[in-house]
Structure formats: C-alpha cells, structure tokens
Amino acid sequence: MMAVTSACKDKMGMDNGKYVRYTPEQVDALERLYHECPKPSSLRRQQLIRECPILSNIEPKQIKVWFQNRRCREKQRKEASRLQAVNRKLTAMNKLLMEENDRLQKQVSHLVYENSFFRQQTQNGTLTSTDNSCESVVTSGQHHLTPQDPPKDASPAGLLSIAEETLTEFLSKATGTAVEWVQMPGMKPGPDSIGIIAISHGCSGVASRACGLVGLEPTRVAEILKDRPSWYRDCRAVDVLNVMSTGNGGTIELMYMQLYAPTTLAPARDFWLLRYTSVMEDGSLVVCERSLNNTQNGPSMPPVQHFVRAELLPSGYLIRPCEGGGSIIHIVDHMDLEPWSVPEVLRPLYESSTLLSQRTTLAALRQLRQISQEVSQPNVTGWGRRPAALRALGQRLSRGFNEAVNCFTDEGWSMIESNGIDDVTVHVNSSPGKLMGTILTYANGFPSMSNAVLCAKASMLLQVSTSEIQFFTKTLLGSITLNVIFLQNVPPAILLRFLREHRSEWADSGIDAYSVAAVKTGACSIPVSRVGCFGGQVILPLAHTIENEEFMEVIRLENMAQYRDDVVMPSDIFLLQVCNGVDESAVGTCAELIFAPIDASFSDDAPLLPSGFRIIPLESKSDASSPNRTLDLASTLEVGAAGSRASGDPMRSSGTAKSVMTIAFQFAFEMHLQESVAAMARQYVRSIIASVQRVALALSPSRLAPHATLRPPPATPEAHTLAGWIYQSYRFFLGVELLKPAAEGNDSILKTLWHHSDAVLCCSLKALPVFTFANQAGLDMLETTLVALQDMTLEKIFNDDGKKTLFAELPQIMQQGFACLQGGICMSSMGRPISYERAVAWKVLNEEEDAHCLCFMFVNWSFV
C-alpha cells in the first residue's frame, strides 16, 4: 500500500474523517494518465473514473489533489536534480580555483625569491649577464625549464624520451609556473563563465591557457580534441603518419598538420608534430604535443611549398574525471608562428596571445560545451535539423571560405595574371574535385552547367588613426598592394554587424542573382550591375552557440531578379550565412560574415560556394588598444611636428588601432566566360571595398559612443584663418556674436567653432558649389569626414523645396550678405533625412573683403 504524505493529508480527507489510501493498481492507473497528461481537465478526470472501475470509490476532487501533489513532487525532483548539478559544478569550480590559487602562490614565491636574488647580486655588484650558479634563470621573463638535453634518436626509445620530456614541460605550463600567465581581458572566472582563461606574459612565441568544466567523460573529451579539424576552423588537415604503443600503455603519434592563412597577405603554416597520449597515476588523461625539429634529432619532414614551417612548443590537454560525472580540463596552446615571414604591419597576427586564445583555446572549450549540451538535450533545432548537422554546415562554410582565401595549388587553383600590380587577385579552379565538392544537382533536378569556379579576393587594413594624412591609400608590400581604410571610431564588430544587417548598402543584386543561377540550373549571362536594388532582406534564425558568439541563419532576399533561360524573373533568393565576432566587448575576437547561395529546401549535403568577410584585430605588443582612445579623422589634417611621422611607414603611428579585413567571393561559371567573369569579379570586389569605406564613414562616432571624447579641430593654418573669417563675417553682417571664444586669436576661435552645437558648413562660390569645411556637428549631420566632405555638392543635401528656397534667397545673400532660412528637411551623405529648426546663411569675406565662400548654420538639427 502507498501512504499519502503528511503534507497533503489535509487535502485528502473524506467526509467521514478518514484518509484515502490508494492501492498499487490505483496508483498505476493514475501514473499512466499522468504521463499522458500531467494536468487533466475536470471532464478528463471524470472520464478516467468511468473507464477505470478501480477508481470508482475515489471522488474527482481527490483525484485532482493527487495530480496536484504529483506535479509538486515532479517539480521538487527536477529542482533537486538541478541543484545537485549546480553544486557539483560549483564544487569542481572551487577545486579548480583553489588549484589555480596554489599555482599563483607558488609563482609569487618563485618571483619573490628571484627578485631577492637579483637584488642581492645588484647590491654586491656581482650580477653578470650569465649566472650558472642558479638552475632557475629568468631571462626576459622566460623560464628555462631544463638545460639543453643531448639529441634524441628516432628509435622508439628516443621518441619515448622526447614524449616524456614533452609531458613534463606541458604539465609545468598547465599546473606549474613555467609560464607567467595573466588573466585574459574580459574573461573573468565564475560559475557561468566558460572557464579560467589566461594568456602568456613575456614568454617566447604566443601562448594561451584555459581551465574549465565539461559534462563529458575524459575519453570522449580526448577523442573530440584530437579531431582538431572538427573544431579548429583554421586547421586545414591533420595526417597521422605513424602510431606506436609505449610500454606504459600510452601511444605516440607522428603527425603533419597544416593551418590556413587568415588573410591573403600571408602564407599558410604547417607543423611536424609528435603527440603523446597517456594515463597518469591519478587517472588523469594527458594528450601532449610538440614540434619535432633538428635539435631533437627525431624523424624529419621536408619543407612543403607555399607553407612556412612553424613550431608548436610543448602544449596539450590535461583531462581529469570529475566527481559526479564530467571532466575538468586544462588546455595549453604554445606556438611560434614565425612572424618574420609576413610584412611588418601584419606581424601582430602572429604575435598576439589573445588572438591565439580566441581562435584556438576558446574554440576547443566551446566545442566541448556545445557537444555536452547536445548530448544532454538531444533536441531537433532550426528547420528540423539536429545540432550536429548544423555544426557541420557551419564548418563547411568556414572551410570553404578559408579555401577561397588561400587558393592552394594542390587543390587545383591557378592565378589569373593581371596587367601590372592589382589590389584584387583572381584565381580559377576547374579541377573535377572542386566541382564535385561544390556544384551538384539541386533539389529541382537540374544540374549546373558551370564547369569552373572563380575566386576574387583582396585584403585591406582598417586603421583607426589620429595622425594620418590620407583617408584611403594603397600601400605596396613587396608584390602585394594593400588597401588602407582609415576609420572614424568604427570598431570591427560594429562594421561587420552593419554589413550583415544592411546588405543592400554594399551588395549587387544582379551579382547575387547570377551567383544563385550559376550553381543552380543552367547557363546564364553576365549580370548588369544593380547595386542596392533589393526588394527586402529577411533574416531567418537557424541556430546559435551557447554563448551566442556564433549564429547561423538563412537570408531571404525578396523579389530579386533571377536569370532563367536568359529571362529575368522576380523571385526570392536564399543564402546560408554564419556570423561570429559581433560582440564589441570581446577582446581579440575575429569577426566573420560568411554566406553561400542555397535552395529554399536545402539538404545537409547541399553544395556550398562560400563568400564573405573576415576582420581580425592587429594587437600590437607595444601599443595595446585602449578603450578610451579618441578615434578621429578630423585631426588627420594636422601638420607640423605633432602630425609628422617618425618614418615613412604609413602604418606606424603611436595613435592607431588596426584590423585587417579580408574579402573573398566565389563564382561558378562556364570556362568560355572566364575573361568576362574575371572582369566582373574584380570590379565587384573593388566596389565592395569602396562600399566599406562609405559605410565606415556613415557610422558616426557620436552615435556609436555618445559620451566619447570630442574630436580635436584640424590644426592647419588655413583652418585657423578660415575660422577667423567666418567669425568676423557673421558679426559684420548680422551685428551679433557667433561665438564667445575663451581667448582672443584664431586658435581659440577655431576650437570654439569646431565644438559649436549647431552644424556649421562652408561651400565654395562656384557654378556647382561644393563643401570645403564643416565643424564636428556638421560632419556628424552629413555623416562624413573633412576629406570626403569635399566631394559633396550643396544641392545634394537639399530636397526640391529646399533647393527652391535656397535659390530664391541666394541673390539676397550676395547683396545683403546674409539670409535667414525657414526650417525644413535636408539629406545626409547616406540619404538619411535631417530636420532643422532654421538655418542662417552668410557671406564669408577674406582680408581684402572679397567674398571667399558661403557659410550655413543649421540650428537644432536631428535625424528624422
């Protein structure tokens, strides 16, 4: 018999004062109904009594109370289970933090001892450049773990000796003090964080370390991490060339690994590795790796063409079983990526431990957490697809984009030569393997007529600067022409987010339609450019990772003109898109927007021809980016000692924060159209570069950071002189003061005019007036910069009514010297309407009292 709990007895009393006791058969009947319907209605309960004679002696009210109690017990059980899981996680995290605290205390003690030793040697005057009396020597912040060992041989015993040495060095980095670790900015440990993330300080190469908890068993964790191409997007291939077992139950593997180059301006990397897997005495599983080089006299691997041989210093994974299930994992990545092999401006890509942590270490932890969640919650997600299938699609998009950026010759790519040096490179691939991988039969049953793939790609430097002379330049790096775009307080994450949400601002609808048609049905003609001709963009969410650092979506471009049998027909176009790195607060994050045309009902193995953008921050070792840095373009016109550069390198400036942006677009085509498609692709990529420039100008710093530091005014002599003329002319014609400068002199006038709350703009006295000057409010209103301002004409900012009013008032302005204009609407350079309460126009006189230009002041303006 099953007794009712005392907490519920008062609810189950009968009229005669006795309590109901349910028989096992009654409980079974109620449990069956509970699993079918945990909250049955009154009619359903009455029906249950009629269908089950064994419940006939129980009133409906009592059955209602039973279900209430049953739901209460279920809720309590789930809550208890959740609390137990949280408790296990907190216990493991506490253990992890205590171990980290012990390690830090040892590191502090070690540093205190070394500091005392060096201080004593300095006081005694006996400190020399080399000191062999102390086994632990620190030079430039690097700890030498062991003295130089004699060369090892390539025999199993020699490889085992290298493996054991690798294990010792790896453990000293993972849990010891071999490397001075500092907390990675923005990655604070806690119960809801991904783990404890640290980067190296002062060691050779770049290094990153992570500790975290995952809900997978150690063997499963090791299996996932060993399959590096499945989670490391930059990994092209890992080939295991030889496997041997060791006497202690471990395995030694000799591997060759290739990494994609992140940009078109640098060669790819490869590694010749030894990987050692073993189980420690405490049951922990260790997977450690290192490069094999000549100093160890191990087996060698000859250099591979188009790859730079990099070095993996002792790294790996320490995986310990956690009480109650799951694993505690320590990850160490330590590499020397040979930065000497790339232009100096790009070396921060290979010298940043933060970037290594984001691209490699954190990627491993996130993959483990994602798979752990999928195991615990095996639900079907977006569009009826399981998470593993969506992860595979994201991996294919990323891999296809990396292949486009690198265009390896062993995959069949060949470069199309251009006349002279070109900032856009074009490659062609007509190999059967490439075609089989990307151009298959679509769901409508029509195979593609295309028999080749063309890729147009370029890289540009996005540079936020306070002392540059030009806004858009091209810099020659060896045989590479690099576009340089100087931004105005536009973080890469915001720029990429804008490209994602406002595709019509940069994409060509005709080329989008061509890309779909070329891989879909049949032959099609070269499109006519129709930039911005979009019926509408709809973003359909598909999936996202746990921390929302990456999300996949389907983009529907509505009412687009597609080519079918050389006939233009309106229909929708679909793109599969993956986006990551749009979090502004993340440090060192690579931002990517990758997409490929698909069918509306695409399958998991649908052909993908990815294109897209990648923006990688260039974090300088000597000049880390500051969140309070004033990012300004107005001050780029400064001249003189303060604005001059120490060298002729346009990339080197004490006030810069740089990112490198890579663009790659792929097109399927028929071989006889190669010349036409190549010309179209080159022009398209150039137009995108120009669009990125225009978009960056439109993202005004006043809207991105309303409390940011004000930009300084231009410091040219001409600017000071013009400010004085504007000030004096306003007082002469209107009889009142325009400004109240803090002191006399043109310097104070320019500063006050520059920070005036109303928009002040000057235009030339020509048949087609163009703007020559604007203060900060004027630049914000027109969504432009001082350099780009000179390409804007006066008539472009006014609508038809505004033009009529202006032309009617021009004679009065020239005769009387000024005019007051009624409020109205004008347009920014991006086509956004701007309302203003009123405007004042006056003639600006030079020192000879001749008319130099016209000045306009828009009062109380705002975007509509």
LINSUL-V524490 format. One record per backbone hydrogen bond with DSSP energy under -0.5 kcal/mol. CO is the residue of the C=O (numbers start at 1). NH is the residue of the N-H. If there is no record, write none. Layout:
{{CO | NH} {CO | NH}}
This chain:
{{1 | 3} {2 | 22} {5 | 8} {6 | 9} {8 | 11} {9 | 12} {12 | 20} {14 | 17} {18 | 14} {22 | 2} {23 | 27} {24 | 28} {25 | 29} {26 | 30} {27 | 31} {28 | 32} {29 | 33} {30 | 34} {31 | 35} {32 | 36} {33 | 37} {37 | 40} {41 | 45} {42 | 46} {43 | 47} {44 | 48} {45 | 49} {46 | 50} {47 | 51} {48 | 52} {51 | 53} {52 | 55} {53 | 56} {55 | 58} {59 | 62} {59 | 63} {60 | 64} {61 | 65} {62 | 66} {63 | 67} {64 | 68} {65 | 69} {66 | 70} {67 | 71} {68 | 72} {69 | 73} {70 | 74} {71 | 75} {72 | 76} {73 | 77} {74 | 78} {75 | 79} {76 | 80} {77 | 81} {78 | 82} {79 | 83} {80 | 84} {81 | 85} {82 | 86} {83 | 87} {84 | 88} {85 | 89} {86 | 90} {87 | 91} {88 | 92} {89 | 93} {90 | 94} {91 | 95} {92 | 96} {93 | 97} {94 | 98} {95 | 99} {96 | 100} {97 | 101} {98 | 102} {99 | 103} {100 | 104} {101 | 105} {102 | 106} {103 | 107} {104 | 108} {105 | 109} {106 | 110} {107 | 111} {108 | 112} {109 | 113} {110 | 114} {111 | 115} {112 | 116} {113 | 117} {114 | 118} {115 | 119} {116 | 120} {117 | 121} {118 | 122} {119 | 123} {120 | 124} {121 | 125} {121 | 126} {121 | 127} {122 | 125} {131 | 134} {133 | 135} {135 | 137} {137 | 139} {137 | 144} {139 | 142} {142 | 139} {142 | 144} {143 | 145} {155 | 159} {156 | 160} {157 | 161} {158 | 162} {159 | 163} {160 | 164} {161 | 165} {162 | 166} {163 | 167} {164 | 168} {165 | 169} {166 | 170} {167 | 171} {168 | 172} {169 | 173} {170 | 173} {170 | 174} {171 | 175} {171 | 176} {172 | 178} {178 | 143} {179 | 181} {180 | 201} {182 | 199} {184 | 187} {187 | 197} {190 | 193} {195 | 197} {196 | 211} {197 | 184} {198 | 209} {199 | 182} {206 | 335} {207 | 200} {208 | 333} {209 | 198} {210 | 331} {211 | 196} {212 | 329} {214 | 216} {214 | 327} {217 | 221} {218 | 222} {219 | 223} {220 | 224} {221 | 225} {222 | 226} {223 | 227} {224 | 227} {226 | 228} {227 | 230} {228 | 231} {228 | 232} {231 | 233} {232 | 235} {234 | 236} {234 | 260} {237 | 258} {238 | 240} {239 | 241} {239 | 256} {242 | 254} {244 | 252} {246 | 249} {250 | 246} {251 | 277} {252 | 244} {253 | 255} {253 | 275} {254 | 241} {254 | 242} {255 | 273} {256 | 239} {257 | 271} {258 | 236} {258 | 237} {259 | 269} {263 | 266} {268 | 308} {269 | 259} {270 | 310} {271 | 257} {271 | 273} {272 | 292} {273 | 255} {274 | 290} {275 | 253} {276 | 288} {277 | 251} {278 | 286} {280 | 283} {284 | 280} {285 | 319} {286 | 278} {287 | 317} {288 | 276} {289 | 315} {290 | 274} {291 | 293} {293 | 296} {293 | 298} {294 | 297} {296 | 152} {304 | 307} {306 | 268} {307 | 309} {308 | 270} {308 | 310} {311 | 313} {311 | 336} {312 | 291} {315 | 289} {316 | 332} {317 | 287} {317 | 319} {318 | 320} {318 | 330} {319 | 285} {320 | 328} {322 | 325} {326 | 322} {327 | 214} {327 | 329} {328 | 320} {329 | 212} {330 | 318} {331 | 210} {332 | 316} {333 | 208} {334 | 313} {335 | 206} {335 | 337} {336 | 311} {338 | 341} {339 | 342} {343 | 346} {343 | 347} {344 | 347} {346 | 349} {347 | 350} {347 | 351} {348 | 351} {348 | 352} {351 | 353} {352 | 356} {353 | 357} {354 | 358} {355 | 359} {356 | 360} {356 | 361} {357 | 362} {360 | 364} {361 | 365} {362 | 366} {363 | 367} {364 | 368} {365 | 369} {366 | 370} {367 | 371} {368 | 372} {369 | 373} {370 | 374} {371 | 375} {372 | 376} {373 | 377} {377 | 379} {379 | 387} {381 | 384} {382 | 385} {385 | 381} {386 | 389} {386 | 390} {387 | 391} {388 | 392} {389 | 393} {390 | 394} {391 | 395} {392 | 396} {393 | 397} {394 | 398} {395 | 399} {396 | 400} {397 | 401} {398 | 402} {399 | 403} {400 | 404} {401 | 405} {402 | 406} {403 | 407} {408 | 411} {408 | 413} {409 | 412} {412 | 430} {414 | 428} {415 | 417} {416 | 426} {418 | 420} {425 | 457} {426 | 416} {427 | 455} {428 | 414} {429 | 453} {431 | 435} {432 | 436} {433 | 437} {434 | 438} {435 | 439} {437 | 608} {438 | 440} {442 | 445} {445 | 447} {446 | 442} {452 | 669} {453 | 429} {454 | 667} {455 | 427} {456 | 665} {457 | 425} {458 | 663} {459 | 483} {460 | 462} {460 | 661} {461 | 463} {461 | 485} {462 | 464} {462 | 659} {463 | 465} {463 | 487} {464 | 657} {465 | 632} {471 | 486} {473 | 484} {475 | 477} {475 | 482} {476 | 478} {477 | 479} {477 | 480} {480 | 477} {480 | 482} {481 | 483} {482 | 475} {483 | 461} {484 | 473} {484 | 486} {485 | 463} {485 | 487} {487 | 465} {487 | 489} {489 | 491} {491 | 494} {491 | 495} {492 | 496} {493 | 497} {494 | 498} {495 | 499} {496 | 500} {497 | 501} {498 | 502} {502 | 505} {503 | 506} {503 | 507} {507 | 509} {507 | 532} {508 | 512} {509 | 513} {510 | 514} {511 | 515} {512 | 516} {513 | 517} {514 | 518} {515 | 519} {517 | 520} {517 | 521} {518 | 450} {530 | 509} {530 | 533} {532 | 534} {536 | 558} {538 | 540} {538 | 556} {539 | 541} {540 | 554} {542 | 382} {543 | 552} {545 | 548} {549 | 581} {550 | 545} {551 | 579} {552 | 542} {552 | 543} {553 | 577} {554 | 540} {554 | 556} {555 | 557} {555 | 575} {556 | 538} {556 | 558} {557 | 560} {557 | 573} {558 | 535} {560 | 562} {560 | 571} {562 | 564} {562 | 569} {564 | 567} {567 | 564} {567 | 569} {569 | 562} {571 | 560} {573 | 557} {574 | 598} {575 | 555} {575 | 577} {576 | 596} {577 | 553} {578 | 594} {579 | 551} {580 | 592} {582 | 584} {583 | 586} {586 | 589} {589 | 591} {591 | 615} {592 | 580} {593 | 613} {594 | 578} {595 | 611} {596 | 576} {598 | 574} {599 | 602} {603 | 606} {611 | 595} {612 | 664} {613 | 593} {614 | 662} {615 | 591} {616 | 660} {617 | 619} {618 | 620} {618 | 658} {623 | 620} {626 | 629} {629 | 631} {630 | 632} {633 | 636} {634 | 637} {635 | 638} {640 | 644} {648 | 650} {649 | 652} {651 | 653} {653 | 656} {655 | 466} {657 | 464} {658 | 618} {659 | 462} {659 | 661} {660 | 616} {661 | 460} {662 | 614} {663 | 458} {664 | 612} {665 | 456} {667 | 454} {669 | 451} {669 | 452} {670 | 673} {671 | 674} {673 | 677} {674 | 678} {675 | 679} {676 | 680} {677 | 681} {678 | 682} {679 | 683} {680 | 684} {681 | 685} {682 | 686} {683 | 687} {684 | 688} {685 | 689} {686 | 690} {687 | 691} {688 | 692} {689 | 693} {690 | 694} {691 | 695} {692 | 696} {693 | 697} {694 | 698} {695 | 699} {698 | 700} {700 | 703} {700 | 704} {701 | 705} {705 | 708} {716 | 720} {717 | 721} {718 | 722} {719 | 723} {720 | 724} {721 | 725} {722 | 726} {723 | 727} {724 | 728} {725 | 729} {726 | 730} {727 | 731} {728 | 732} {729 | 733} {730 | 734} {730 | 736} {731 | 735} {745 | 749} {746 | 750} {747 | 751} {748 | 752} {749 | 753} {750 | 754} {751 | 755} {753 | 756} {754 | 776} {758 | 760} {759 | 858} {760 | 775} {761 | 856} {762 | 772} {762 | 773} {763 | 854} {764 | 766} {766 | 769} {769 | 794} {770 | 764} {773 | 762} {775 | 779} {776 | 780} {777 | 781} {778 | 782} {779 | 783} {779 | 784} {782 | 829} {785 | 789} {786 | 790} {787 | 790} {788 | 791} {789 | 792} {792 | 771} {793 | 796} {794 | 797} {795 | 798} {797 | 827} {799 | 803} {800 | 804} {801 | 805} {802 | 806} {803 | 807} {804 | 808} {805 | 809} {806 | 810} {807 | 811} {809 | 813} {810 | 814} {811 | 815} {812 | 816} {812 | 817} {813 | 817} {817 | 843} {819 | 821} {819 | 841} {821 | 839} {824 | 836} {825 | 799} {826 | 834} {828 | 831} {832 | 828} {833 | 864} {834 | 826} {835 | 862} {836 | 824} {837 | 823} {838 | 859} {839 | 821} {840 | 857} {841 | 819} {842 | 855} {843 | 845} {844 | 852} {844 | 853} {846 | 849} {850 | 846} {852 | 765} {853 | 844} {854 | 763} {855 | 842} {856 | 761} {857 | 840} {857 | 859} {858 | 759} {859 | 837} {859 | 838} {862 | 835}}
